Structure formats: structure tokens, C-alpha cells
Amino acid sequence: MSRAISLFPGLSFTPFSRRLVVKMSATATRNVGIPAGSLVVKPPAHPTYDLKSVIQLALSEDAGDRGDVTCQATIPVEMEVEAHFLAKEDGIVAGIALAEMVFNEVDPTLKVEWYRNDGDSVHKGLQFGKVHGRAHSIVVAERVVLNFMQRMSGIATLTKAMADAARPAYILETRKTAPGLRLVDKWAVLIGGGQNHRMGLFDMVMIKDNHISIAGGTANALKAVDDYLEQNNLQMGVEVETRTLEEVNQVLHYASTTKTALTRIMLDNMVVPLSNGDVDISMLKEAVELIDGRFETEASGNVTLDTVNKIGQSGVTYISSGALTHSVKALDISLKIDTELALEVGKRTKRA
């Protein structure tokens, strides 16, 4: 049984539950503390992810077994203040709806107001929201709120830039997310204007190189998947990874002779980096022409902000990039009570 931890006098908080698996979906998110008005972009659906417990874990690891000893020592319990969100660099803001969940978990009496929505642009020096209420509550929630928002905003900012450059192809993330933050990271991709790849191992069949090697070839792996789906009466997307034009032809031959559930072909590392920093996409374009619209296509490998535009001109349906989430640079955001001094210091350090 979980026990209450005192984060600060007068308020209690139940830490992360032992029961990690609960029914959770995009629509169910409204029932765990996100006000409808702030939910501009819904989180992706997941059958077991408990977003509220993730928030509770983040608060619990911060509070430990004593709560915020600095707050308890320095701030009168009933003091109320107003704190302002301040962008310290240009980017796309994300995590506003999640921030409201954190504030509500710490203290439901806090009043939050936003001047921007998830997915909106912010610029250095902009005050884009505020929270009013008990000082203890605001200071306790501050770091957890900012940790979520800075990471999500960093992902959304890079996603927006990649998605704009990739057109007419669509940009996807991968499963290379922070452990425990899969849904949060993929939510940020949606806010940034990207699309989600599979959520995990359960919602899409993705036949990769190791599966093919173990199965004894591409055709064997595809046949095994088709049999498995039919035997278990399952319908879901099926993607197969190819690394050579020969493998693409093997897939196409199988699909032309066998009824298959295959929906997408990944064209992996067919973007060849050149010594001058450019990329050669001729192999990728040839693969797309071979497939000729019979299946969705996905380019993977050597995808950067510098190369994604050229890759997007190859005719592929999707471009996936692990860098959206595994190499994210957090967007610099702060929450300040004395905003005048914060802006003064920010200008001195060129961060506001």
C-alpha cells in the first residue's frame, strides 16, 4: 500500500503506485486531470500507460521522504504568489496540458493561465503563461513542470523544423525515447506537427533485420507474420525493413505471389552520405520507383535537418528519425516570480 508523503505543510501527495498497468487511451486522458481547454493536441493512445502515475513518480523522486525542506524553511505556509513562464529562446512550446496536470496533482487550488497553446511559437523573452496560488505549491511543482515542458518543447521544436523541411513526405519518430516517457515524447512529436510511428511492440508488426536473419530470409519472415495474423485473427499494420534493392525485389516478388498483410516497406540506409556533407538519394529513389505506390514507403538512416528536405523529394511516404527524441535539446524555459529581475539577468546573459 502506498503512503502519503508530505510535500509541504498542509498538503499531501500519494506517490507512484505499485500498480503500473491501468487502462489508458487518448480519450481517457481527459479523466486524469487535463482541462479540456488546454488539450489542443491529444496524447497518442496507449492501452496500459498511466500518465498520472508518471507525474506522481516525478514528484515523488523530487520530494523523497521529507518534501521540500527549503520551502519549509524559507516560505510562510499560506503565502500566495504569482509566477510567470518565460521563454529564454525561440521555439515551439509543448507540454502545457501536461503542466496543468502537474500543478493539479500538487495543489488543485492553483490557478493557471496561458497566453500560448501547445504547438505555438514562442520567442526569447516572451512571457507565455502564469500560475497563481500558494508559493509552496508553485515552487514544489516548478522543476517537474519545467522538466516535462523543456523536453517536450525541444522535441516539438525540432519536429516542426523537420516536418516543414520533409514535405511532401511525413516525419515520424521511432521507439528511441526516454524510458518511461514514451507517450510523453511521442505526444511532443504530434504537437510539433509530426506523425507517430508505432507506439511499441504491440500495435504494429515491424520485421527488422534481426527478425529476417533468424527467420532465414525476407520471404520466410513475411510468411510467418501472415500466418500469425491469420491464426490469431489480428489486423494491424505490417512493415518490413529492406537494406538493398535486391531485398526490395524479394519483398515485391513475395507480395505478387502471396496474399499478404504487408502495408509498408522501410528503405533503410539507402541515403548515402557524401564527403561534401550532401547525400546521394539515387538508391532511395530507385527503390521508391520499384515499389511504384503498391505499398507505403519509409526512409530511415542519415536523416538530419540538413538532409531531410532532399530525402523528402525522393517520393517516399514517410521519413523516420530517432534524433527527434534520442538527441533532443531541451528548450530553455523558466518559471519566475520576479520576472523583472529575471529579464534583466536574462538580457545580461543573452538568454532573454
VENPECOR-V252500 format. One record per backbone hydrogen bond with DSSP energy under -0.5 kcal/mol. CO is the residue of the C=O (numbers start at 1). NH is the residue of the N-H. Records with the same first field share a line. If there is no record, write none. Layout:
BEGIN
CO = NH + NH
END
This chain:
BEGIN
3 = 15
5 = 7 + 13
7 = 68
8 = 11
11 = 8
13 = 5 + 15
18 = 20
20 = 22
25 = 29
26 = 29
27 = 30
28 = 31
29 = 32 + 34
30 = 33
33 = 35
35 = 38 + 39
36 = 39
38 = 40
47 = 24
48 = 22
49 = 51
50 = 54
51 = 55
52 = 56
53 = 57
54 = 58
55 = 59
56 = 60
57 = 61
58 = 62
59 = 63
60 = 64
63 = 66 + 67
67 = 69
68 = 72
69 = 73
70 = 74
71 = 75
74 = 76
76 = 79
79 = 135
81 = 133
83 = 131
84 = 336
85 = 128 + 129
86 = 334
87 = 125
91 = 122
93 = 119
95 = 99
96 = 100
97 = 101
98 = 102
99 = 103
100 = 104
101 = 105
102 = 106
103 = 107
107 = 110
110 = 112
111 = 132
113 = 130
117 = 120
120 = 93
122 = 91
123 = 126
126 = 87 + 128
128 = 115 + 116
129 = 85
130 = 113
131 = 83
132 = 111
133 = 81
134 = 138
135 = 139
136 = 140
137 = 141
138 = 142
139 = 143
141 = 145
142 = 146
143 = 147
144 = 148
145 = 149
146 = 150
147 = 151
148 = 152
149 = 153
150 = 154 + 331
151 = 155
152 = 156
153 = 157
154 = 158
155 = 159
156 = 160
157 = 161
158 = 162
159 = 163
160 = 164
161 = 165
162 = 166
163 = 167
166 = 169
170 = 319
171 = 195
172 = 321
175 = 177
178 = 181
181 = 185
182 = 186
183 = 187
184 = 188
185 = 189
186 = 190
187 = 191
188 = 192
189 = 194
190 = 193
195 = 173
204 = 206
205 = 239
206 = 208
207 = 241
208 = 212
209 = 213
210 = 214
211 = 215
212 = 216 + 217
217 = 221
218 = 222
219 = 223
220 = 224
221 = 225
222 = 226
223 = 227
224 = 228
225 = 229
226 = 230
227 = 231
228 = 232
229 = 234
230 = 233
237 = 205
238 = 263 + 264
239 = 207
240 = 266
242 = 268
244 = 248
245 = 249
246 = 250
247 = 251
248 = 252
249 = 253
250 = 254
251 = 255
252 = 256
253 = 257
254 = 257 + 258
263 = 296
264 = 240 + 266
265 = 298
266 = 242 + 268
267 = 270 + 300
270 = 272 + 284
271 = 273
272 = 280
274 = 277
278 = 274
279 = 281
280 = 272
281 = 285
282 = 286
283 = 287
284 = 288
285 = 289
286 = 290
287 = 291
288 = 292
291 = 294
296 = 265
297 = 317 + 318
298 = 267
299 = 320
300 = 269
302 = 304
304 = 308
307 = 311
308 = 312
309 = 313
310 = 313
311 = 314 + 316
312 = 315
317 = 170
318 = 299
319 = 172
320 = 301
321 = 324
322 = 325 + 326
323 = 327
325 = 328
328 = 330
331 = 333
332 = 88 + 89
334 = 86
336 = 84
337 = 339
338 = 342
339 = 343
340 = 344
341 = 345
342 = 346
343 = 347
344 = 348
345 = 349
346 = 351 + 352
347 = 350
END
